[in-house]
Amino acid sequence: MTDAFDIDYLFINQLAFTFNKYISLPSSGIPRSSIINTAKQCLNYMKRYEIIHPIAEILVDYLSKEASLESNFSTQWIESTRSLNGLYLEQVKAEIKQTLETSMQSLSSNEAEALFGKIKRAIAITIVQTNYDTGLSLLNNYVAVVDISTQPKTKEQLASNGYIEFLFYQYVLHIFSSIWFPLYYNELHGYNLSQRQFSGTYEIKANIISNFFKTLEQIYFKAINYYHKNELLFGQYDKETHYLWAIKFFNLCLLFKQFKLSEFHDQFIEFFLIEKDPLSFLIGNMKILSSSLLVMFGITTIFLKPFNELTLMKLDKDDALIDLFTEVPESLEFQLYNSIMIPLAKCEFKQVIVQLQNKKFDAELVAQLEYNLPVHFKNASGTNGSSLINYMASIIDYKNFFVILTSSRKVSRLQMIELMGHDTTDDRSATELTNALIGIIVALGLHKYGIYYDAENQMFVNDEMIKDSNADDVAKLQENINELKNELRAESLATKMTGLLLDKYYR
């Protein structure tokens, strides 16, 4: 590893997680080529950084049996590299121990900088190995032998201080160990290729308690406060600035994890559409987060915004964000934008339902992003991908319902179901959806808005529309049912209703 800003080694843990999920979902429809490419990418990053993740043997075994293993990857390479990783860690730990035992005062600036250079490599090893406690111990011991100034006097002192970089390593070790990629157990001999399963697992903490988030929040505010105290010393593109934005981006992910959707949305807009530098950082040196953040933003926008804004064209004046969504046709963000967000904006609800029921899309969301999906949506098994999609489908249904009903005087039960994109020939699902819509009317007290269900005539009725509109308005709005245009008035009330729904059920 060089001294330049480089965090791509973090891809290893992410790709290992994705491969693990792909293999655990044998009936998901994930193409064999996607699984093979994920395994190859993970090994290539291990080769690039010469650090071995515990899943390495599984990847080699899988690719070998799939006749896709490259000659430079072997169990011998894994064993020798892992051995070198272990020796390096022991050397660094011994050097720090000796320094602790022999130094009567803090190390000089040059000595501290040299030691930190060694520790950075050691930290990368502990992160990839999922040996997070050792990494945190190294950082704690480093702090014990150096004097990190919170108010450096010059740009040179700021750079040699490396405080933001230090906080970044703390942040990553904590978020990986407690929330994203906990300790990984590798039992190679439990692998069953015919069933595409293996017994290597992540130790998942069923309940992510608030203390984990508080620890990360404290690190985040240390970085922000340090920046504000020394803002004049930070260069626009220097290394400390890169690490500061990396912490900000990770913290942005945590807002989504905690289901703080409004905060996530506003901060995303500020970072990537109001300010310009953060976007260049994201697509330049922090691609590990770019796809995930785009997907999170897309999901958040579906929850919070009217459907006619989901093209992002009003928001993204120079198309920079839209270009990122559509840059890679195979990506998860491309599928979300083109198969859900755009069809919603066009009121093509049947296409949206098909995509939300697509097992491959569901599996890809789980494999690529489950580690950061909101904790509110964990089911009994501890997973949350399908659960979030189900909630998102419900939100879309309810928003459609509000848009349709607030654009009309009355709509029959079956016509409502058809307009929402559902199959009216399936009596069971049609009845379930009808009951769900009636339940929402009751739960949210929509009678206050003049909305109710006429059971005798099997009609959804909007009396408020009758009171507020003259005959010509009602006739015009009734015609709009057939085209389902997202009018301002309908979208405004639909957004209000959705806010009530989120507050009541999901917060």
N, C-alpha and C positions, 0 to 999 in steps of 0.2 A: 504493500500500500504506500502511495506517495503522500506528501504533506498537503496536496491540493484537496479541496472539498470533494468528497466522494462517499456516498452512502449507498451505492448500488449493491453492496454485499447484503443489505437487508432484503433484497429480492429473494435470497435463498430461503429464508424462513417462510416468506409469502408463497413461493412456488411449492415448497414442501407441503404446506397446508393445503394448497389447491390440489396437488397430486393425491394426497391422502383422501380428500373428499371425492375426487373423481373415482378412485378405486372403490370407495365405500358405497357408491351409487351405481351399481351394475346395470340397472334398468332405466337409467336416466336419458339414454339416447345421446350421450356425449360421444362424439366421434373418436375412434381409436387414434386418429392422427393428432387430436388435441391432447390426449393423455401422453402420447409419445413425445410431442413437442414440449409439453410442460416438464417431463422428466429430463429431457435433453437440456432445456434452458437452466434447470436447477443445477445439473452437473456442470454445465459450462461456467456458471457463476462460481461454483466451488473451485473449479480449475483456475479461473481467473484470479481469485483471491487466495488460492491454496489453503482453504479452510473447509473442513468436512462437517456436514450436518449429519445427525444420527440416521436420517433416512437414506443415506447414500447407497448402502448395500441393497436396499429395496429397489432403488431406481436402476442400478446396474443389473440386478436380477430380472427386473421387468423388461428392460430394453433388450437384454440378451435373449429372453424367451420370445420377444416380439421381433427378433432378427433386426434390431435397430441400434445396437450398441456400437459406438465408435471405439476404435482400437486404443485410444489414449485413456479410456476409462476402464479400470479393472479393480478387483478387490485388493490387489497388491498396491496400487496407487492410493486407494482409500486408506489402507493400513499404515503405509509409510507417512502419508500426509497427516493423518490423525496423530501418529506418534510424534511428528515434528511439532504439531500444534500443542501437544501436551508438554513437550520439552520446553517450548517457548514460554508457556504459561508458568511453568515451574521456575524458569530462570528469572522472569519478571517478578514473581512473588518473592523469590529469594533476595533479589536486589532491593526490593522495597522493605523487606524484613530487616535486612542488614542496615539499611538507611535509618529505619526506625530505632534500631538498637544502638547505633553509633553516633548519629547526628545529635548534637547538643542544641542546634538552632535550625531554623528553616533553611532549605536549600537556596542557593543563589538563583537568580533568574535563568542563567544559562544551564545550570544543573537541573532545575525544575523543568525547563523546556525539553531537555534531552530525555529525562525520565518520562515525561508525558508522551513523547514520541513513541517510546516503547510500549507504554500502557495502551495507547490507541489501538495498536495491533492486537494486544492481548484482549481488549474489550471486544473487538470485532470477532475474535475467536470464541469468546464466551457467549456472545449473542447468537452466533450461528450454531454453536453446540447446544443451545438452550440451557447453558450453564450460568443462568443469570445471577445467582447469589455470589458466585465467584467474581463476576464482573463488578457488582456493587461493592464487594469487599475491597477490590483493587482501587476503586475510586475513593472509598472512605480512607484507605491507608495513604493514598496519594495526598489527600487533603491534610492528613496529619503531618506530612513532612515538607509541605510547601506553604507559602504565604500568598494566597490568591487575593489580590487587591480588588476591592469593589469600586475603586475610583482611580484608575490608571491616569497618568498625566499626559502621555503621548500616544500617537497611533501605534508606535512600535511596542510600547508597554501593553496596549490593548491586545495586540496580536500575540505577543509572547505570553500574556496572561491566559488566553484561551478559555476564559470563564464560560462563555456561551457554548463553546464546543463541549466543555466539561458537563454543563447542564443538559446538553443534548444527549450525551451518553447516559446520563442518569435517567432522563425521560424515556428513552428507548428501552432501557433495561426494565424499567418499571411497567411500561405499557405492554411490552412483550410478555413479561413474566406473569402479570396479574390479569390481563384482559385479552390480548390478541393471540399469542402463541405460547401457551404455558409449556412446562417441561414435557419433552417428547420421549416416549419409551419405544425403543426399537427392538423387536424380537423377529429377526430375519427368518428364523426357521418356522415361524407361524404363518408365513406367506403362502397363499393358495392361489396360484395363477389361474386355474380353471374357473374359480369362482370370483376372481379379481378381488380378493380380499386379503388382508394381512392383519396381524395382531399389533402392529405398531400404532400407537395411539397418542393423542395429546391429553394430558391431564387437565380436563376441563373443570374449572371451578363453577359449580352450578349457580351459585349466587354471587354476582359481582357486587360487593358491598361498597357503600359510599366512600369508605376510607381510601380505596384505591384511587378514586377520582380526586379526592382531596389532596393526596400525595402529588399527583400529576399537576393539579392546579397550583400547588405551592411552587413546584419547579417552574411552571410557566410564568408565574408572577415574578419570581426571582429574575428570570431572563428579561421580562418586560421592564422591570424597575431598573435593572442594570443598564439596559439600553437607554432609558430616559435620562439617567444620571450622566451618561457618557455619549449622548447622541452625536455630538460634534466630532467625536473621534472615529465614528463608524463610516467607512467608505461605502459607496453605493453597491459595489460588487465584491467587497472583500470577503474573506472566509468566515469571519465572525457574523457578518450580515447574512450569509447563506445559512449558517446554523440557526440564527435567530428565526429566519423564515421557515426553516424546517420544523422548529418547535411550534411555531404558529400554525403550520399546516397540520401537524399531528394533533394539536389542540382543537383545531377545526373539526377533525374527524371525531374527536371525543364528544363534541356537542351533538353530533348526529347519533353517536352511540347512546347518549343519555336522552335521546328523543327531544332535544331542545331545538325543534325544527325552525322556529322563527329566528332564534339567535344564529343558527347555522346558516340559514338563507341570507340574512342581512350581512353577516360577516363574509360569506362567499362573494356576494355582490360587491362589497367594499374591496376585497382583495383583488378580484379578477376582472371587474368591470369598471370600477371607479379609479382604483390605482392600476398602474400598468406593470411596474416592476415585478410584483409577485407572480404574474402569469408567466413571465420569462423565466423566473426561477423554477416554477413548477414544471414547465415543459422542457427546461434545459437540464437541470441536475437532480430533479426530484421526481422522476417519472414513476417511481415506486408508488406515489400517491395520486398521480394524475387521473388514472382510470377510475380508481375508487371514489375520488372526490366528485368526478363528473356524474357517476351513478348515484351517489348520495344526493347531489344537487337535483338531479332529475326526479328522484323519488320525492324529495322535499317539495319541489315545485308542483308535482301532481297532487300532493296533499294540500298545499296552501293556496295555490293560485287558480283562477278561472281557466277553464280548458282553452279558451281562445288566446291565452298567453303562452301556451306550452310550446309554440314554435320557437320561442325566445327571440323572435325578430325585433320586437319592440324594445326588448331589453339590451340585446347585443347588436349595437349599431354597426360595428365594423365586422361582424360575423366571426370574430376570433374564437368565441366559445362554441358556436355552431360548427366551425371547422374542426375543433377538437372532438366534438361528439361524432362527427361523420368521417373522421380521418381513417379509421381502421374498420372496414366492414365486418370483420369477424369479432370485433370487441363487444363487450357487454353494454357499454355506453351507446354504441351504434344501434344495437337491438332495442334498447330502452327508448332512444330518441325516435327512431324510424318506425318501430312497431307498436309503440304505446303513446308517446307524447304527440307525435304528428297526427296519428289517427284520432286521438281524443280532440285535438284542435279542429279536425275536420268532421267531428261527430260520427266517425266510423267505428261505432262501439262494438260491433260484432268482431271486427279484426282485433280489437283490444282484448276482448274476452278470450279469443283463440290464443293470443300470445301469452296471456296470464295463465292459461291452462296448459301451456307448452312445457312438458317435463324437462326438456333440454334447457330452456330458459331458466326454469326453477333451479335445476341442478347447477348451472353456471353461476347463478347468483349466490347459491350456497357455497360453492367451491371457491369462488373468487372474493366474496365479501362477507361471509357469515361472521367472521371474527369481529366485524365492526357494525353489524346490524343492531338496532336498538334492543336494549336488555328487556324492554317491555314485552317483546314478542317471543320470548323463549317458551317452548312447549315443554311437556313433561320429560322428553328425552334430552333436553338441554340445547336443542338446535332451534334455529329461528328463521331460516330462509323461507320455507313454505308458509310459515305463520305470517311473516311480514307481507308476502304476496297476497295472502288471503285478506289481510286487513286493507291492503292497498286496493284490492278488487272491491271490497265493501265500500271504501271511501268513494271510489269511482262510481259505483252503483248509486250511492246516496246523492252524490253531486249531480249525476244524470237525472235522478228522480226530482231533485229540487229544480234543476234547469227546465225540465219538461213541464212540471206542474206550475212553476211560476211564469211560464210562457203560455199558459192555457187556462181555460175556465174549468174544464173537467176532462178527464181521460179515463177510458175504461181500463179495467184491470189488465186484460190481455194486451190491449194496445200499449199500455205503459211498459209491460214486460218486453214486448217486441221492440219498442223504441229504445229501450235500454240495451238492446243487442242480445237478449236471451231467447232461448228456444221456447216457444209457447206450446209446442206439442208434447213436451215433457211435463206431465201434470204434477209430478212430485216436486220437481225443482221450481216450477211456476208457483205452486202453493207455498213452498218454503220462502221464495223471494217476496211474495205478497205479504206473508206473515211478518217477514223482516221489515218491510216498508211500513206496515201498520204499527209495528213495534217502535220504529223510529219516530213516527208521528206522535205516539203516546209519550215515549221517553223524553222527547225534546219539547213537548208541549206545543206542537205546531198548530194546535187549534187557536192559539193566540194570534197566529198569522192567517187564520181563516182556512187552514188546510186540514182536511179530514177524509176519512174513507166512508163512503156510502155503501154499507154491506148489502143492502137490499138490491141496489142496482149494480153492484160491483163496479163502482166508479170512485176514482180519486178526484176530490173536489177542491177547488181553490176559491172560496167565497170572497177573499180579499181582492182577488182579481175582478170579481163582479162589482164590488163596491167602488173600487178605484177607477174603473174604466167605463167609458161609454160604449154603446153598441158597436160602433165602428171599430174601436180599439180591440174589443173582445173578439170580433170576427177576424180581424187581422192577426191577432195573436194565436187564435185557434188554427188558422192556416199555417202558422209557423211550425206547428207540431210535425207536419209532414217533412219539412226541410230541417228542422231542429237547428236553427241559427242561434248562435250563442249571443243573445242580446244583452245589452248592458244591465238592464233591470233584472233579468233572470239570473245573470251571473252574480250580480251584487248580492241578491238574497241567497243564492246557492252558496256563496262564499261564507256568508254570515251563518247559515245553517251548518256548514261544514265545521266552522269554528266551534259551534256549540257541541257538535258531535265529537270532535277531538277532545274538548275539555271534559266531556261527560264520560267517555269511554277509554281514552288512550293516554291520559295525562295523570 
